[in-house]
């Protein structure tokens, strides 16, 4: 009886051990199943996140390319702006230089012009009337009167136009008040050519016409 009881207990302990091992194995298998399910869920989430990361990476790459292009454009515009700034400095320097030269030329020309205007003070309406009374004046006198026609911007350069111009009772005053700054280079060149062809000094003109000499002195001062 004692032996049988001992064997029975031994078998029960063995069964309990085996059952415990089975329970442990089943628990381990369940943990493996649970872990596998969790891993599958994590993999799904990771796949979604990878797609999102890929999209953001592509967007960042595109943005970086746009920034690079914009930076290049900005740099180019900056270079252009810097160059324009330098060009403007050069132009400003040239303008200042030209202004000084113009002012110097004006200061140099003013005394002669004022002297020529003063010479007109020696003339009177009778002198002008004397010139205007010529049906056909001496050629030099006609030339100098036509030069004034050119300087006043009258299109018809002729003795008839000159006589009409001098018929104005304010003719001498209009010469004194003439805006010489508005006389064009073309007018100046035309008058210079006429004076060159005439080839006469003021003193020589005075021998032909006192009024003509005064007008010639004025013309020469105006054209410099």
VMD Tcl script that draws the C-alpha trace (Angstrom):
set ca {
  {0.00 0.00 0.00}
  {2.76 2.38 0.89}
  {4.58 1.71 -2.37}
  {1.42 2.24 -4.40}
  {0.66 5.46 -2.56}
  {4.17 6.70 -3.20}
  {3.92 5.91 -6.90}
  {0.55 7.62 -7.04}
  {1.94 10.78 -5.50}
  {4.90 10.70 -7.82}
  {2.59 10.45 -10.82}
  {0.46 13.31 -9.55}
  {3.53 15.50 -9.09}
  {4.68 14.57 -12.55}
  {1.26 15.44 -13.97}
  {1.30 18.76 -12.11}
  {4.78 19.57 -13.45}
  {3.77 18.63 -16.97}
  {0.58 20.68 -16.65}
  {2.58 23.64 -15.35}
  {4.96 23.33 -18.29}
  {2.03 23.15 -20.68}
  {0.43 26.20 -19.12}
  {3.72 28.03 -19.36}
  {4.13 27.00 -22.99}
  {0.56 28.09 -23.77}
  {1.22 31.45 -22.07}
  {4.42 31.90 -24.05}
  {2.65 31.03 -27.29}
  {-0.09 33.56 -26.50}
  {2.53 36.21 -25.84}
  {4.10 35.37 -29.18}
  {0.70 35.73 -30.90}
  {0.05 39.04 -29.14}
  {3.51 40.31 -30.03}
  {3.01 39.26 -33.64}
  {-0.28 41.18 -33.80}
  {1.30 44.25 -32.21}
  {4.23 43.99 -34.62}
  {1.80 43.89 -37.55}
  {0.04 46.99 -36.24}
  {3.37 48.77 -35.76}
  {4.44 47.82 -39.28}
  {1.23 49.28 -40.67}
  {1.81 52.51 -38.76}
  {5.44 52.56 -39.89}
  {4.36 52.13 -43.51}
  {1.99 55.10 -43.20}
  {4.68 57.16 -41.52}
  {7.18 56.24 -44.24}
  {4.77 57.53 -46.88}
  {4.29 60.73 -44.92}
  {8.04 61.11 -44.45}
  {8.61 60.51 -48.19}
  {6.01 63.16 -49.09}
  {7.52 65.67 -46.66}
  {11.00 64.88 -47.94}
  {9.87 65.50 -51.52}
  {8.18 68.74 -50.45}
  {11.32 69.84 -48.61}
  {13.47 69.02 -51.62}
  {11.18 71.05 -53.88}
  {11.13 73.93 -51.40}
  {14.91 73.82 -51.13}
  {15.19 73.96 -54.93}
  {12.82 76.96 -55.01}
  {14.81 78.67 -52.27}
  {18.03 78.00 -54.17}
  {16.55 79.46 -57.38}
  {15.12 82.44 -55.51}
  {18.47 83.02 -53.82}
  {20.26 82.91 -57.18}
  {17.75 85.40 -58.65}
  {18.09 87.64 -55.60}
  {21.88 87.55 -55.88}
  {21.68 88.42 -59.58}
  {19.31 91.32 -58.85}
  {21.65 92.46 -56.10}
  {24.58 92.45 -58.54}
  {22.51 94.41 -61.07}
  {21.46 96.89 -58.37}
  {25.07 97.32 -57.23}
  {26.19 97.86 -60.83}
  {23.39 100.35 -61.45}
  {24.42 102.14 -58.27}
  {27.99 102.38 -59.56}
  {26.74 103.55 -62.97}
  {24.60 106.20 -61.30}
  {27.61 107.38 -59.29}
  {29.60 107.71 -62.50}
  {26.71 109.52 -64.21}
  {26.27 111.84 -61.23}
  {29.99 112.60 -61.30}
  {29.76 113.35 -65.04}
  {26.68 115.53 -64.48}
  {28.46 117.47 -61.74}
  {31.49 117.87 -64.01}
  {29.37 119.00 -66.96}
  {27.46 121.37 -64.72}
  {30.69 122.95 -63.50}
  {31.95 123.22 -67.08}
  {28.65 124.76 -68.19}
  {28.73 127.22 -65.30}
  {32.33 128.10 -66.12}
  {31.47 128.56 -69.79}
  {28.48 130.68 -68.82}
  {30.59 132.85 -66.54}
  {33.06 133.27 -69.37}
  {30.37 134.07 -71.92}
  {28.30 136.41 -69.75}
  {30.66 139.40 -69.89}
  {30.78 139.24 -73.70}
  {27.01 138.82 -73.90}
  {26.43 141.70 -71.50}
  {28.83 143.83 -73.53}
  {26.91 142.93 -76.71}
  {23.61 143.82 -75.07}
  {25.18 147.07 -73.91}
  {26.22 147.72 -77.52}
  {22.54 147.61 -78.42}
  {22.05 150.57 -76.10}
  {24.02 152.63 -78.60}
  {21.40 151.85 -81.24}
  {18.01 153.49 -81.50}
  {14.88 153.04 -83.55}
  {16.22 155.42 -86.18}
  {19.25 153.16 -86.74}
  {16.98 150.16 -87.17}
  {14.68 152.17 -89.42}
  {17.67 153.13 -91.56}
  {18.55 149.44 -92.11}
  {14.93 148.52 -92.70}
  {14.55 151.24 -95.32}
  {16.97 149.49 -97.66}
  {15.23 147.88 -100.61}
  {18.44 145.99 -101.18}
  {20.93 146.51 -98.34}
  {24.68 145.86 -98.54}
  {25.23 142.11 -98.51}
  {27.00 142.03 -95.10}
  {24.17 144.02 -93.50}
  {21.59 141.65 -94.97}
  {23.60 138.65 -93.77}
  {23.84 139.88 -90.18}
  {20.10 140.67 -90.10}
  {19.31 137.21 -91.46}
  {21.55 135.72 -88.72}
  {19.28 137.36 -86.16}
  {16.29 135.89 -88.01}
  {17.89 132.45 -87.50}
  {18.61 133.08 -83.81}
  {15.01 134.18 -83.21}
  {13.80 130.89 -84.75}
  {12.00 132.43 -87.73}
  {11.68 129.74 -90.42}
  {11.78 132.01 -93.47}
  {15.37 133.24 -93.53}
  {15.26 136.16 -95.97}
  {15.59 139.92 -96.17}
  {11.79 140.19 -96.23}
  {11.61 138.28 -92.93}
  {14.37 140.47 -91.47}
  {12.52 143.67 -92.44}
  {9.31 142.31 -90.91}
  {11.21 141.38 -87.73}
  {12.74 144.84 -87.41}
  {9.37 146.56 -87.96}
  {8.47 145.52 -84.41}
  {8.83 148.69 -82.27}
  {10.21 146.48 -79.47}
  {12.81 144.81 -81.72}
  {15.89 146.05 -79.82}
  {14.35 145.19 -76.46}
  {13.51 141.69 -77.74}
  {17.20 141.17 -78.54}
  {18.24 142.25 -75.03}
  {15.67 139.89 -73.50}
  {16.40 136.97 -75.87}
  {16.68 133.62 -74.06}
  {20.02 132.58 -75.50}
  {19.98 129.29 -73.55}
  {17.21 128.01 -75.82}
  {19.16 128.61 -79.02}
  {19.91 125.23 -80.58}
  {23.25 123.97 -81.82}
  {21.80 123.83 -85.31}
  {20.96 127.55 -85.20}
  {24.45 128.34 -83.92}
  {26.11 126.35 -86.71}
  {23.93 128.02 -89.36}
  {24.88 131.47 -88.10}
  {28.58 130.57 -87.86}
  {28.55 129.41 -91.47}
  {26.95 132.68 -92.57}
  {29.53 134.75 -90.66}
  {32.36 132.66 -92.12}
  {31.09 133.23 -95.65}
  {30.69 136.95 -94.91}
  {34.33 137.12 -93.66}
  {34.13 140.55 -92.07}
  {35.09 142.13 -88.75}
  {32.88 144.37 -86.63}
  {35.06 147.36 -87.51}
  {34.71 146.62 -91.21}
  {30.95 146.31 -90.74}
  {30.91 149.70 -88.97}
  {32.24 151.30 -92.16}
  {29.16 150.04 -93.97}
  {26.53 150.42 -91.23}
  {26.73 151.61 -87.66}
  {23.59 149.65 -86.76}
  {24.90 146.61 -88.61}
  {28.07 146.68 -86.49}
  {26.07 146.77 -83.27}
  {23.91 143.85 -84.42}
  {26.99 141.90 -85.54}
  {28.65 142.38 -82.16}
  {25.51 141.05 -80.51}
  {25.32 138.01 -82.83}
  {28.97 137.08 -82.26}
  {28.51 137.25 -78.49}
  {25.40 135.06 -78.60}
  {27.02 132.25 -80.59}
  {30.20 132.42 -78.55}
}
mol new
graphics top color blue
foreach p $ca { graphics top sphere $p radius 0.5 }
foreach p [lrange $ca 0 end-1] q [lrange $ca 1 end] { graphics top cylinder $p $q radius 0.2 }
display resetview
